[in-house]
């Protein structure tokens, strides 16, 4: 419930988190791209809210404005490598997105 367009999802086995890349609305001036953590029974707010939403809705762990075009979130993965020391355990979204996965 409450997801607009969950394009892709990623299950992070070490943490048990289920990351959902939820593409924002059709109005590029107000659309928010979201990374949500999948929780059974959660309501993520759509169509009443994009991005952060009040209780009892579940807000995304990360959201960013679409700002026109070419910015939708289409999936991602959690990075756990040593090559980028500033990014330990980060969700790397496909579509111009990096968010702390912790």
PyMOL CGO cylinders between C-alpha atoms (Angstrom):
from pymol import cmd
from pymol.cgo import CYLINDER

trace = [
    CYLINDER, 0.00, 0.00, 0.00, 1.05, 3.54, -0.61, 0.3, 1, 1, 1, 1, 1, 1,
    CYLINDER, 1.05, 3.54, -0.61, 3.75, 2.93, -3.22, 0.3, 1, 1, 1, 1, 1, 1,
    CYLINDER, 3.75, 2.93, -3.22, 3.34, 4.73, -6.53, 0.3, 1, 1, 1, 1, 1, 1,
    CYLINDER, 3.34, 4.73, -6.53, 5.63, 2.81, -8.86, 0.3, 1, 1, 1, 1, 1, 1,
    CYLINDER, 5.63, 2.81, -8.86, 8.02, 0.41, -7.10, 0.3, 1, 1, 1, 1, 1, 1,
    CYLINDER, 8.02, 0.41, -7.10, 10.26, -0.11, -10.10, 0.3, 1, 1, 1, 1, 1, 1,
    CYLINDER, 10.26, -0.11, -10.10, 12.80, -2.47, -8.54, 0.3, 1, 1, 1, 1, 1, 1,
    CYLINDER, 12.80, -2.47, -8.54, 13.69, -3.85, -5.14, 0.3, 1, 1, 1, 1, 1, 1,
    CYLINDER, 13.69, -3.85, -5.14, 16.81, -5.23, -3.50, 0.3, 1, 1, 1, 1, 1, 1,
    CYLINDER, 16.81, -5.23, -3.50, 17.02, -7.68, -0.60, 0.3, 1, 1, 1, 1, 1, 1,
    CYLINDER, 17.02, -7.68, -0.60, 20.09, -7.04, 1.54, 0.3, 1, 1, 1, 1, 1, 1,
    CYLINDER, 20.09, -7.04, 1.54, 20.80, -10.45, 3.09, 0.3, 1, 1, 1, 1, 1, 1,
    CYLINDER, 20.80, -10.45, 3.09, 23.28, -9.30, 5.80, 0.3, 1, 1, 1, 1, 1, 1,
    CYLINDER, 23.28, -9.30, 5.80, 20.72, -6.92, 7.34, 0.3, 1, 1, 1, 1, 1, 1,
    CYLINDER, 20.72, -6.92, 7.34, 17.46, -8.49, 6.19, 0.3, 1, 1, 1, 1, 1, 1,
    CYLINDER, 17.46, -8.49, 6.19, 16.32, -5.15, 4.75, 0.3, 1, 1, 1, 1, 1, 1,
    CYLINDER, 16.32, -5.15, 4.75, 14.21, -5.02, 1.62, 0.3, 1, 1, 1, 1, 1, 1,
    CYLINDER, 14.21, -5.02, 1.62, 14.97, -1.77, -0.25, 0.3, 1, 1, 1, 1, 1, 1,
    CYLINDER, 14.97, -1.77, -0.25, 12.31, -0.49, -2.65, 0.3, 1, 1, 1, 1, 1, 1,
    CYLINDER, 12.31, -0.49, -2.65, 13.08, 2.09, -5.37, 0.3, 1, 1, 1, 1, 1, 1,
    CYLINDER, 13.08, 2.09, -5.37, 9.78, 3.96, -5.76, 0.3, 1, 1, 1, 1, 1, 1,
    CYLINDER, 9.78, 3.96, -5.76, 9.50, 6.26, -8.78, 0.3, 1, 1, 1, 1, 1, 1,
    CYLINDER, 9.50, 6.26, -8.78, 7.78, 9.59, -8.09, 0.3, 1, 1, 1, 1, 1, 1,
    CYLINDER, 7.78, 9.59, -8.09, 4.68, 11.14, -9.61, 0.3, 1, 1, 1, 1, 1, 1,
    CYLINDER, 4.68, 11.14, -9.61, 4.06, 12.47, -13.10, 0.3, 1, 1, 1, 1, 1, 1,
    CYLINDER, 4.06, 12.47, -13.10, 4.41, 16.18, -12.25, 0.3, 1, 1, 1, 1, 1, 1,
    CYLINDER, 4.41, 16.18, -12.25, 8.16, 16.86, -12.51, 0.3, 1, 1, 1, 1, 1, 1,
    CYLINDER, 8.16, 16.86, -12.51, 7.82, 19.99, -10.39, 0.3, 1, 1, 1, 1, 1, 1,
    CYLINDER, 7.82, 19.99, -10.39, 6.52, 18.09, -7.35, 0.3, 1, 1, 1, 1, 1, 1,
    CYLINDER, 6.52, 18.09, -7.35, 7.66, 14.48, -7.88, 0.3, 1, 1, 1, 1, 1, 1,
    CYLINDER, 7.66, 14.48, -7.88, 9.81, 12.86, -5.18, 0.3, 1, 1, 1, 1, 1, 1,
    CYLINDER, 9.81, 12.86, -5.18, 11.89, 9.78, -5.84, 0.3, 1, 1, 1, 1, 1, 1,
    CYLINDER, 11.89, 9.78, -5.84, 12.03, 7.45, -2.83, 0.3, 1, 1, 1, 1, 1, 1,
    CYLINDER, 12.03, 7.45, -2.83, 14.03, 4.64, -1.30, 0.3, 1, 1, 1, 1, 1, 1,
    CYLINDER, 14.03, 4.64, -1.30, 11.76, 2.77, 1.09, 0.3, 1, 1, 1, 1, 1, 1,
    CYLINDER, 11.76, 2.77, 1.09, 12.42, -0.12, 3.45, 0.3, 1, 1, 1, 1, 1, 1,
    CYLINDER, 12.42, -0.12, 3.45, 9.83, -2.82, 2.82, 0.3, 1, 1, 1, 1, 1, 1,
    CYLINDER, 9.83, -2.82, 2.82, 7.89, -3.68, 5.97, 0.3, 1, 1, 1, 1, 1, 1,
    CYLINDER, 7.89, -3.68, 5.97, 4.85, -6.00, 6.00, 0.3, 1, 1, 1, 1, 1, 1,
    CYLINDER, 4.85, -6.00, 6.00, 1.65, -3.97, 6.33, 0.3, 1, 1, 1, 1, 1, 1,
    CYLINDER, 1.65, -3.97, 6.33, 3.33, -0.57, 5.97, 0.3, 1, 1, 1, 1, 1, 1,
    CYLINDER, 3.33, -0.57, 5.97, 1.58, 2.30, 4.19, 0.3, 1, 1, 1, 1, 1, 1,
    CYLINDER, 1.58, 2.30, 4.19, 4.05, 4.52, 2.32, 0.3, 1, 1, 1, 1, 1, 1,
    CYLINDER, 4.05, 4.52, 2.32, 1.59, 7.35, 1.72, 0.3, 1, 1, 1, 1, 1, 1,
    CYLINDER, 1.59, 7.35, 1.72, 0.81, 7.39, -2.00, 0.3, 1, 1, 1, 1, 1, 1,
    CYLINDER, 0.81, 7.39, -2.00, -1.34, 9.03, -3.38, 0.3, 1, 1, 1, 1, 1, 1,
    CYLINDER, -1.34, 9.03, -3.38, -1.61, 11.49, -0.49, 0.3, 1, 1, 1, 1, 1, 1,
    CYLINDER, -1.61, 11.49, -0.49, 2.13, 12.04, 0.02, 0.3, 1, 1, 1, 1, 1, 1,
    CYLINDER, 2.13, 12.04, 0.02, 5.45, 11.78, -1.78, 0.3, 1, 1, 1, 1, 1, 1,
    CYLINDER, 5.45, 11.78, -1.78, 8.65, 11.82, 0.24, 0.3, 1, 1, 1, 1, 1, 1,
    CYLINDER, 8.65, 11.82, 0.24, 8.27, 12.23, 3.99, 0.3, 1, 1, 1, 1, 1, 1,
    CYLINDER, 8.27, 12.23, 3.99, 4.78, 11.62, 5.31, 0.3, 1, 1, 1, 1, 1, 1,
    CYLINDER, 4.78, 11.62, 5.31, 3.11, 11.92, 8.71, 0.3, 1, 1, 1, 1, 1, 1,
    CYLINDER, 3.11, 11.92, 8.71, 2.23, 9.01, 10.96, 0.3, 1, 1, 1, 1, 1, 1,
    CYLINDER, 2.23, 9.01, 10.96, 0.71, 6.47, 10.55, 0.3, 1, 1, 1, 1, 1, 1,
    CYLINDER, 0.71, 6.47, 10.55, 2.42, 6.40, 7.14, 0.3, 1, 1, 1, 1, 1, 1,
    CYLINDER, 2.42, 6.40, 7.14, 5.99, 5.08, 6.80, 0.3, 1, 1, 1, 1, 1, 1,
    CYLINDER, 5.99, 5.08, 6.80, 8.39, 7.70, 5.43, 0.3, 1, 1, 1, 1, 1, 1,
    CYLINDER, 8.39, 7.70, 5.43, 11.18, 6.72, 3.02, 0.3, 1, 1, 1, 1, 1, 1,
    CYLINDER, 11.18, 6.72, 3.02, 14.74, 6.32, 4.31, 0.3, 1, 1, 1, 1, 1, 1,
    CYLINDER, 14.74, 6.32, 4.31, 15.78, 8.69, 1.52, 0.3, 1, 1, 1, 1, 1, 1,
    CYLINDER, 15.78, 8.69, 1.52, 13.90, 10.92, -0.91, 0.3, 1, 1, 1, 1, 1, 1,
    CYLINDER, 13.90, 10.92, -0.91, 14.95, 13.52, -3.43, 0.3, 1, 1, 1, 1, 1, 1,
    CYLINDER, 14.95, 13.52, -3.43, 13.08, 15.85, -5.77, 0.3, 1, 1, 1, 1, 1, 1,
    CYLINDER, 13.08, 15.85, -5.77, 12.74, 14.84, -9.38, 0.3, 1, 1, 1, 1, 1, 1,
    CYLINDER, 12.74, 14.84, -9.38, 13.54, 18.42, -10.48, 0.3, 1, 1, 1, 1, 1, 1,
    CYLINDER, 13.54, 18.42, -10.48, 12.36, 18.16, -14.04, 0.3, 1, 1, 1, 1, 1, 1,
    CYLINDER, 12.36, 18.16, -14.04, 13.62, 15.09, -15.85, 0.3, 1, 1, 1, 1, 1, 1,
    CYLINDER, 13.62, 15.09, -15.85, 16.21, 12.32, -15.99, 0.3, 1, 1, 1, 1, 1, 1,
    CYLINDER, 16.21, 12.32, -15.99, 16.22, 11.72, -12.23, 0.3, 1, 1, 1, 1, 1, 1,
    CYLINDER, 16.22, 11.72, -12.23, 13.99, 8.72, -11.51, 0.3, 1, 1, 1, 1, 1, 1,
    CYLINDER, 13.99, 8.72, -11.51, 15.16, 6.00, -9.13, 0.3, 1, 1, 1, 1, 1, 1,
    CYLINDER, 15.16, 6.00, -9.13, 15.16, 2.67, -10.91, 0.3, 1, 1, 1, 1, 1, 1,
    CYLINDER, 15.16, 2.67, -10.91, 16.86, 0.29, -8.47, 0.3, 1, 1, 1, 1, 1, 1,
    CYLINDER, 16.86, 0.29, -8.47, 20.08, -0.13, -6.55, 0.3, 1, 1, 1, 1, 1, 1,
    CYLINDER, 20.08, -0.13, -6.55, 22.18, -2.19, -4.15, 0.3, 1, 1, 1, 1, 1, 1,
    CYLINDER, 22.18, -2.19, -4.15, 24.06, -1.86, -0.86, 0.3, 1, 1, 1, 1, 1, 1,
    CYLINDER, 24.06, -1.86, -0.86, 27.77, -1.21, -1.31, 0.3, 1, 1, 1, 1, 1, 1,
    CYLINDER, 27.77, -1.21, -1.31, 30.06, -2.88, 1.24, 0.3, 1, 1, 1, 1, 1, 1,
    CYLINDER, 30.06, -2.88, 1.24, 33.52, -2.47, -0.18, 0.3, 1, 1, 1, 1, 1, 1,
    CYLINDER, 33.52, -2.47, -0.18, 36.84, -0.92, 0.71, 0.3, 1, 1, 1, 1, 1, 1,
    CYLINDER, 36.84, -0.92, 0.71, 37.33, 1.03, -2.53, 0.3, 1, 1, 1, 1, 1, 1,
    CYLINDER, 37.33, 1.03, -2.53, 35.25, 3.99, -1.34, 0.3, 1, 1, 1, 1, 1, 1,
    CYLINDER, 35.25, 3.99, -1.34, 36.05, 4.38, 2.38, 0.3, 1, 1, 1, 1, 1, 1,
    CYLINDER, 36.05, 4.38, 2.38, 33.66, 7.32, 2.76, 0.3, 1, 1, 1, 1, 1, 1,
    CYLINDER, 33.66, 7.32, 2.76, 30.72, 5.07, 1.78, 0.3, 1, 1, 1, 1, 1, 1,
    CYLINDER, 30.72, 5.07, 1.78, 30.59, 2.11, 4.18, 0.3, 1, 1, 1, 1, 1, 1,
    CYLINDER, 30.59, 2.11, 4.18, 27.24, 0.29, 3.89, 0.3, 1, 1, 1, 1, 1, 1,
    CYLINDER, 27.24, 0.29, 3.89, 25.57, 2.68, 1.47, 0.3, 1, 1, 1, 1, 1, 1,
    CYLINDER, 25.57, 2.68, 1.47, 22.60, 2.01, -0.77, 0.3, 1, 1, 1, 1, 1, 1,
    CYLINDER, 22.60, 2.01, -0.77, 23.69, 3.03, -4.25, 0.3, 1, 1, 1, 1, 1, 1,
    CYLINDER, 23.69, 3.03, -4.25, 20.59, 3.85, -6.22, 0.3, 1, 1, 1, 1, 1, 1,
    CYLINDER, 20.59, 3.85, -6.22, 20.51, 3.65, -9.97, 0.3, 1, 1, 1, 1, 1, 1,
    CYLINDER, 20.51, 3.65, -9.97, 19.28, 7.04, -11.05, 0.3, 1, 1, 1, 1, 1, 1,
    CYLINDER, 19.28, 7.04, -11.05, 21.62, 9.59, -9.41, 0.3, 1, 1, 1, 1, 1, 1,
    CYLINDER, 21.62, 9.59, -9.41, 21.14, 8.40, -5.82, 0.3, 1, 1, 1, 1, 1, 1,
    CYLINDER, 21.14, 8.40, -5.82, 23.33, 7.48, -2.89, 0.3, 1, 1, 1, 1, 1, 1,
    CYLINDER, 23.33, 7.48, -2.89, 21.87, 7.06, 0.59, 0.3, 1, 1, 1, 1, 1, 1,
    CYLINDER, 21.87, 7.06, 0.59, 23.16, 5.82, 3.94, 0.3, 1, 1, 1, 1, 1, 1,
    CYLINDER, 23.16, 5.82, 3.94, 21.99, 2.24, 4.34, 0.3, 1, 1, 1, 1, 1, 1,
    CYLINDER, 21.99, 2.24, 4.34, 22.69, 2.05, 8.07, 0.3, 1, 1, 1, 1, 1, 1,
]
cmd.load_cgo(trace, "trace")
